[in-house]
Amino acid sequence: MFYITKNWYDILKGEFDKDYFKTLQKFLKEEYNGQTIYPEAKNVFAALNLTRFNDVKVVIIGQDPYINPRQAHGLCFSVESTEPPPSLKNIYKELMDDCGCSLPKGGNLTNWAKQGVLLLNSVLTVRAGMSFSHKGKGWEEFTHKIIELLSKREDPIIFLVWGSGARKILEDIDISRHKVLFAAHPSPLSAQNGFFGCRHFSKANQILKEWNKPEIDWQIE
């Protein structure tokens, strides 16, 4: 039903045979057949397909996909071809203050993914117009497994954890090996409470520099 690269399939293949994932697949087949679901089925695993397991340098965790047309395309906070939503606009404001990035018109973050930023939602699908409609259906177990496997990786990773929802993944991260940076969620409801001024983008690049890894070009065209 969905496309996933061999790189991630080989790493996650044990999950696809588990009862929870088979139940999730059955649910999603019914949803896609009878409802408008975002993102398109071909893009459900886009975050994984654009960033190979061994290439992951930074992880950003979102909640569930955007619920409006022409927005969700499989990368958290990213929109395919529409004006940036409020949370993404706040991310851009922080990028301007932190790194001097210019304000882009679009909201497609694919270039980050190609540089090793895994843009992973904790829930990978949603019914149109209904936030959290696929919450508790099995995706959380699947994405927690992804974080667990990344945490076991010898090569260190930076985790940018924004908001209380993303904090739930902390138990899966080996903080003795990896770097975890916390901030409020960039939503207009919480950005003033610690997202603005967090300087996560420059801090991440400083850490990558210390690890002798290429820094991320955060500028979005």
Secondary structure as GFF3:
##gff-version 3
##sequence-region A 1 221
A	DSSP	alpha_helix	6	16	.	.	.	ID=ss1
A	DSSP	alpha_helix	19	34	.	.	.	ID=ss2
A	DSSP	beta_strand	37	38	.	.	.	ID=ss3
A	DSSP	three_ten_helix	41	43	.	.	.	ID=ss4
A	DSSP	alpha_helix	46	50	.	.	.	ID=ss5
A	DSSP	three_ten_helix	53	55	.	.	.	ID=ss6
A	DSSP	beta_strand	58	62	.	.	.	ID=ss7
A	DSSP	alpha_helix	86	99	.	.	.	ID=ss8
A	DSSP	alpha_helix	110	114	.	.	.	ID=ss9
A	DSSP	beta_strand	117	121	.	.	.	ID=ss10
A	DSSP	beta_strand	126	127	.	.	.	ID=ss11
A	DSSP	alpha_helix	139	151	.	.	.	ID=ss12
A	DSSP	beta_strand	158	162	.	.	.	ID=ss13
A	DSSP	alpha_helix	164	167	.	.	.	ID=ss14
A	DSSP	three_ten_helix	168	172	.	.	.	ID=ss15
A	DSSP	beta_strand	179	183	.	.	.	ID=ss16
A	DSSP	three_ten_helix	191	193	.	.	.	ID=ss17
A	DSSP	alpha_helix	200	210	.	.	.	ID=ss18
###
